[in-house]
Amino acid sequence: MPFRSIDNNNNTNISQLIIRPARLEDLSELTEVLVYGFYQFPYLLEWIYSLLKLGIYEDLRNRLSSHSPFYCCLIAIVIEPQGKRSIVGTVEVAIRYPSPFSLDSQYPYISNLVVMPNYRRRGIGKKLLAKCEQIALNWGYYETRLHVLKDNEAAKKLYLHHGYKLDLSQSTWSDFFFFPSQRLLLSKQLSTNFPSQL
């Protein structure tokens, strides 16, 4: 059954959605998704995209090349009715280790969840999140954590609806440069009855 957008401004149909781990050959397209999914600059500042792409590409290449058993980058691929395949979303999950001064233990941390604007509000972000939670359970953990910006209403709605709870509110460097945007640390206790999806 084709996915149909809830957003009336979006008429892109999807025949099939595939979620799988990213590979090195996905790097260029994956970089585009991260840059254009997270950042929007005015026409005169479009040159910034090239700088962002270079840094993001190298960071991703290093993470994917590390072959760490406790790191996974997932991609969402859509197949449109005409057969065209595109990466339209991504997310990363890795074990985060607390600082030496913290009493906290290590935990799976979800980051860089993004879906391209034309494919949002179709459940793709929810499916990526669910896959991360299944990976955490496969690693033997029963809690996941993530950060979201306080003013990112769409992302907050996704996480809260998916069972995440507020743990902590943190300030960011941007607070000191007149762009206040607190980071919220959210966590979720995972059920051992979580349906296997991987």
N, C-alpha and C positions, 0 to 999 in steps of 0.2 A: 504494500500500500504506500503510495507516495506521501512524503512529508509535505504538509502545506503550511505556509506561514500564517501566524495569527496576526501579524502586522500587515495592515491593508496596503502599506506602501511597498511591500515586497512580494513580487510575483514569481520568484525563483522556485521551481519545483525540484524535488529531490526524489529519485527513484530508490536509492539505497544509501545507507549510512554505514560506514565501516570505522571502527575504532581499533587502532593497533599501535604497538610501540613504534616510535620514530626510528628511522635508520639514517645513516650518514648521507645517503642519496636524496633524502628529503630536506636537507639543510637549507637550500636556497629558497624553496617554497615556504618552508616553515618560518624562516626569517621574515619573509614578506608578511605572513600572517601575524607574527608578533609585532612587527613595526606598524602595520596599517590597522591592526586590531586594537592596539593600545594608544596610538598617538594620532592626533589630527592637528596639522599645522596649516596656517593660511598659505595661500598660493605663493607669496613672496618668500616664505620660509621653507619651501619644499626641499631645499638643498640639505636641510637637517636630516631628512630621511636617509640619505646616503651614509652619513656619519653613524646614525643609529644602526643601520644594517650591518656595517662593518663590525661594530662592537658586539652586537647580538649574535652574529654569525660565528665569531670566534669563541664567544662564551659557550654557545650551544655545541659547537664542534668539540671543545674540550670536555664538556660533560658527557656527550654521547660516546666519545672515544675512551673515556675512563673505564667503561664496562663494570662500574660498581654494581655489586649485587643489591644494593639498597638505594638505587636511583632508577627512575623510569620517566621517560618523556612519552606521552601518548599524543597521537594525532587523530583528528576526526576527518575522514575523507568522505565527500559526497560524490555520488554518481548521479548525474542528471539524466533525464529521459533520453537525451541525444547521445549518451554514453560518455560525456566529458567527465573526467575525474579531477577533483580539486581538494586540496587540504583547506579546510575552513575553520578549524579550531585546534587547540592544543592545551595541554596541562602538564605540569611536572610534579612528581612526588619523590621525596628523598627523606632519609633519616636525618634529622637535625639533632646535633649534640649541644647540650647546654654549656654555658660558660663554666669555667672551673670554680667560680664563686657561687654558682647556683645549686640549690638542693633538688632541682628538677631532674628528671631522667630523660633519656633520649626519646624521640617520638617521630612519627611520620608527619612531614610538613608538605602541604600542597601549595604550589605557587604557579604563577603565570597562566592561570586559566583564562583563555580568551576565545571568543567566537567572532568571526568576521561579521560586520554589521548586517549584511544582506541575509545572513543565516541565523540571526538571533531570534529568540522567542519561539523556538521549535523543540526545545528539550535536549539540544546537543550539549550544552553546558552541564545539564543535570546528568547526562549519560557519562560524560568525561569524569565528573565528580564521583559518580558511583563506581567507576572502574578504579579510581585512585583508592577508594575505601576498600575495595576487594583486594587490591594489591597490598595495602597495609595489613589486612587480615592474613593474607598469604605469608607475609613476613613475620607474623606472630604478634602483631600489635592490635590493641583494641581501642585506640583513640587516634584521631587525626586532628591537626591544627592548621590554621591558615590565617592570613591577614587580609583585611579589606579596608579600603578608605571609607571613612565615616560618611562622606558625601556621595559615594557610589551606590545609589539607591537600588539599581537593578541587580548588582552583585550581592548586596546585602539581602535582598528579597530572596534570591536563589539560595543562598547559604542558610538563612533562617528557616525557609520553607523545607529545606533538606535536612533539618535537624541540628544545625549548628547553634551553639549558645555562646554568648559574650563572656569572655574570660577577663579581658583587660583592654583598656583604652590607652593608647600611646601617642605621644606627639612625634611629628616628623620634622626633618630639617626645614621643610617648607614653612613651618609655623614661624620661623624666624625671618622669613622673607616675604611677609605679608600675604601669604597664601595658606591660611590655616586649613589643614586637612588631617585630622587625627586618624591613626591606624588603629583598627579594632582587631584584637586577637580573638578568634573564634575557635571553639573546639567541639568535637562530637565524639561521644562514646559509641563504639561500633558494636553491633549485635553479633553474637556468634551464629545466629540464624540467618545472617546476611546471605541472600541467594547468590550462588556462584555464577559469575558472568564472564570470567576469563577463560 
